[in-house]
Amino acid sequence: MGMRVGVIGGGQLARMMIAPAVELGVELRVLAEGEGMSASLAATRVGDYRDAETVLSFARDVDVITFDHEHVPQPVLRALVDAGVAVHPGPDALQYAQDKLVMRRRLAELGAPQPDWIAAESPDDIRAFLDDHGGRAVVKTPRGGYDGKGVRVVSAPDQADDWFESVDGPLLVEQLVDFHRELAQQVARRPSGEVVAYPVAETVQRDGVCAEVIAPAPRASERLLEVAARLGVTIAEGLGVTGMLAVELFETADERILVNELAMRPHNSGHWTQDGAVTSQFEQHLRAVLDLPLGAVDPLADWSVMVNILGGPTDAGLTDRFSAAMAAHPVAKIHTYGKEPRPGRKVGHVNTVGDDLDDAVYEARAAAGFFA
């Protein structure tokens, strides 16, 4: 096919695009932040993604630029567009994944259901919000947070004083939602407008980090599945997203869903699609950014389960545990990221599929347990 995709960012998401790129006959090139990163197999350049000249030089020999993360500064993104480079998702869409206050304002314009929120300019704003919302709230730094970073629950306005001193601009203050569970809706959209939605998945967070995913979400009514898919499509179209979009959701006790956060790239909550869907989110992202027809999103089994490998063994490398894990759980698919084990670090995940949810959960958890 002779198509070349440039990925900015050398993490595990770029790494997991390599196999589907090979299968599609797409040349994948990666601008990595440093040597030896997860996607080093496809790294053709090491450099600073915040430097416009570095990024423009990398982009000269590819057909489209896409991303492993959302942290490329807007001026660099605009420089790419001004130079005639195809960028997917583009800067107009990525701004909503880069700044949570910008996201909240735009979602409100789209009529998307959200927690109550304000842009807090001072501790007095937080005090007033706490008074109106039961004395507790979630405070977030608008930019840069992920995996629980840049997020804290407060019960007094002075608990965010350090952020007022270090953050340039207001803080995002949100209602502390009494949710039943967390969900994730994956959507793919190509520049010509075609859009597809995967079945909504349930996500389990531990210490602010995704630990497990089950797809489709258990006990999800047809109404919930339809509402989540429709909401994801509305957001993708309303924000002009091209590529994969993950919409993280709260499901409340009265079966409402509220938008928590957005990611405009393949996402941890969609890793189950590698082994559980006709088209993985990584192949789908490549199809979408190249404006190729999108693949089917049908599940391959009744249930798919993903369990993250967090931290990894401290007394051995991950590969030292492969043989025992594979022998004990031959139905499990083990994916590792080429990272050194470190407490709390995402170093891999395990996928299982099957017709019995309890069996799939057991196999995934037990296989992942070999890497603890």
N, C-alpha and C positions, 0 to 999 in steps of 0.2 A: 504494500500500500504506500510505502515511502513517506509516511507521516511521522513527524517529530514533535514530541511533547516535552516541554521544559517544566520541571517541577522545582519550585523554590522551597527549600527546606529538605533536610536529609534524614528525617525521622522515620519511625516505623510505618507511617501512612504512605510515604513515598516508597518505602521498601516493598510494601504489599501491592503497589501498582506495577511492580516489575514483571511478575508472572503473567498477568493478563495482557500487559503490553506486548510481551513476547508472543503470546497466543494470537494477538490481533495483528502482528507484524508491524507494530508501532515502535519506533525508536524512542526510548525514554532517556532523557538527560536530566540530571539533578544538580542543582546548585546547593551544596551542603555548607553548613555553618562551620564545620571543622572536619579534620581527618577522622576516619574510623567510625563514622556515624552509621546508623541502621541501614541507610540506603546507599552505602559506599559502593555496592556492586554496580550502581548506575551513576555514581557521582562523576561528572565530567569537569566540575569546577568546584573549588572551595573558596568561599568569599563571604563578604558581609552583605546580607540581603537588605540592609538599610542604606547602602551606598548606591546611588542611581547609576553611576558609570559601570560599576561591577554588574549590576542586574541587566543593564542595557547591553553590555558586551555578551553576557550569557544568552540573552534572548535573540541575538542576531541570527542564529542558525536553527531556530525551531519554528514550527508552524503555530504553536499556541503556548501560552504560559499559564500554568495553574499552580496550586499551592498544597503544601503539607501542613501549613498553619496559616492563621489570619494576621500575622504580625508585621507584614511588609507595610511600611509607612505610606500614607496616601500620596505624598509628593513623588515617591518612587513609582507607585502604581500609575499616577497621572503621566509621568514621564514615559512610561512604556506605551500608554495609549497614544500620547502625542507623537511618538515615534512610529506609529502604525502597527504596533504589535497587538495581536489578538490575545486578550487577557480574560480568562474565565475562571471564577467569577470576576467581574470587573470592579473597579473602585467604587462605583455608585452602589453596588450591592454589598461589597465587603465592608463598607463603613458601618453597616448595621450589625456586623459580627465583631467589629473592632471596638465599638463604643456602645455600652449597654444603655446609656441615656438616649442616644440617637435611636437605638433599636426600640426602646419603650415608646418614644414619641411616634415613630412610624407605625408601630403595631397598633397604637391607639387610633391613628388615622385610618387604618385598615379595618378597624372594628374587631380585632383579634382579642379574645378574652385573656386578661392578665390579672395578676395580683394588684392591689392598690399600690401606688408608688409616688414618690416625689423626688425632685432634684433638690438636695439639701445644700444650702449655701453656708450654713452655720449650725452649731449645736442647738440653737433655739429652734431651728426647723425640725431637727430630730426629736427634740422634746415635744413639740406640738404633735408630731406624727405618732409618737409613743402614747401620748395622752388619748389619741383618737383610735388607737389600735391595740388596746389591752395591755400596754406597758412593755411589749417586746416587738422587735422588728429585725429585719435583715439589712445590713449595710454592705454595699459593694463598692469597690473602686470601679469606675466606669470602664477602664481600659486595662488589659493585660492579665486579668485573673483567669485561672482555669484549674480544674481538679481541686476545688475547694480553696485555692489561693485567692486573696482579694475579696473574701467573703467572711463576715462574722455576724453572729446574732448578738444584739445589744439590748439591754434593759435600762440603760442610762445614757444621756447624750454625750457625756465625757468619754465614753468607751470608744469613740471614733476620733478623738482629738488629734491623735498622731497622724491619721489620714488627712485631716484638714490641713495639717502642716506640710505634708509631703505630696499631696495630690494637687495638681494645677486645675482648679475648677470645682464644681459641685460634686457631691457624692450621690450615689443612687441609694435611696432608702425604700425598701419594699415591705409589704405586709408579710408577716410570718404565717405562711399558709398551713392550715391544718389539713394536710393531704393524706389520702389513703395509700397512694403509691406513686411512683414516678414512671413515666412512659417516654418513649422516643418514637417520633414519626420521621422516617427517612423518605425523601422525595428526590427525584432526579429531573432536571429540566435542561433541554438543549437550546442553543441560541435561536433556532427557528421556531421554538415554542412548544414542542412536544414535551409532555410531562407525565411521569409515572410515580405512583406511591406504593411503597412496600407495606406489608402488614405492620400495624403499630406493635411495638415491643415493650415489655416491662423491663425496667432497669432497677438494679439494687445497688445503692451507694453505701460505701463504708468509709468513714472519715473523709467524706467529700470526694471520694474517688469511685468510679464505676467498678463494681466487683463482679456482677453477674448480669446477664441479659437472657430473657426468655422471649421467643417469638413463635407465633403471635402471642400477645399478652394474654395470660390465662384469665378466664372468667370475663372476657371482653364481649359485650353485647354487640350485635350487628350495628346498633346505633352508634356505639362508641367507636367501632372500627371506621364507620362512614364519616363521623364527625372529625376524627383525628386526621383521616386522609384528606378530607375536604379542606381542613384548616391548613395542613401542610402545603397543599397545592395553592391555596389562596396566598399564603405567605411567599412561596417561591415566585409566583407570578407578580405579586404586588411589590416585591423587593427587586425583581429582575435578576434573580439568582440563575446562574448557569453552572451546571455541575451538580454534585451532591449537596443536599441540604439536610441537616439533622435538626429537628425541632424538639427540644426537651420540654416535657410537659409534666404538670402536676395533675393527678386525678383526685378530686376532693371526695369526701364521704358522701356527698349528695350527687355524685357522678358527673360533676362539671369537670372540664379540663381547662387549665390555665397555662399560658406559655411561660416557661421559665427562661431558657436561653436558646441561642441559635449557633450552629456551626456550619460553615459553608465549605465543606470538604468531606471526604470519608470520615467516619466518626466511630469511636469505640462501641457505641450502641448498635452499629451496623456490621460488626465483625462476623456475626452469625451468618450473614449472607454468603460468606466464602464457601461454606459447606452446606448451607441450608436453603439456598435460593437458586433459581435457574441462572440468574445473573448476579454476580457479587457486586457490592457497592464499588469496588475498585475498578472492575471492568466497566461498570455503568458510568463512573466518573469520567473515564477516558472516552467512552462513547459520547458522553454529553458535551465535554469541552471541545471535542473534534466535530461536533454537530452531526454525528452519525445516528442512525435510528437506534432508539433505546431498546434494551433487552427486556425480556419478560421478568416479572418480579415474583412469580408464583413460588411458594415454598415447595421444597422437595420431599418434605415429610410433615406429619401433623405438628411436630414440635422441633424447635432448634434451641439449643442452650449454649451460651458462651460463658466461660469462667476465666477471668483474668488471672495471670500469674503475676503476683505483686511481690517485689523484693527479690525472690529467688533464693537458692541455697547459699549459705555463707561459707560452707566447707567444701564446695565443689562448683564446677561450672554447670550450666544447664544441660549441655550435651551429655554429661556424665550420668544424667538421670533418664535419658531417653529410653534406653533399652528396657529398664524395669517398668517404666510407665506404659510403653507400647505393648509389652508382653501381658501386663495385667489388664489393659483396657484397649484392645485392638480396634474398637469402634470409635475411639476418640481421635480427633485430628489435632495435632499439636503444632502451634505456630509460635516461633520465637523471633526476637527482634535484633539479635546480634549485639545485645547490651550486656554489660557486666552487672551481676546482681548487686542491688543496693536497697536498703530498707525503704519500702513504699514505692519503689520504682516499677513502672509497667515494663516487664521484660518479655512478656508473651501472653498467649491465651490458648484455651482449649475449647474446641467446638464439638458438640455431639448432636445428632439428629435421631428421631425415632417416633414411633407411634404411641409410646407410653411416656408421659412427662416425668414421672418419678424416676424411671430408669435412665432417661436422658440426663436429668439433673445429677443423679448419683454418679454416672459414668464421667461426666465433665468435672465434677468436684473431686472425685477420687483420683482422676488422672492428673489434675492440676496439683493435688496434694503431694505428688511425688517431687514437685519442684519447690516445696516450702523450705 
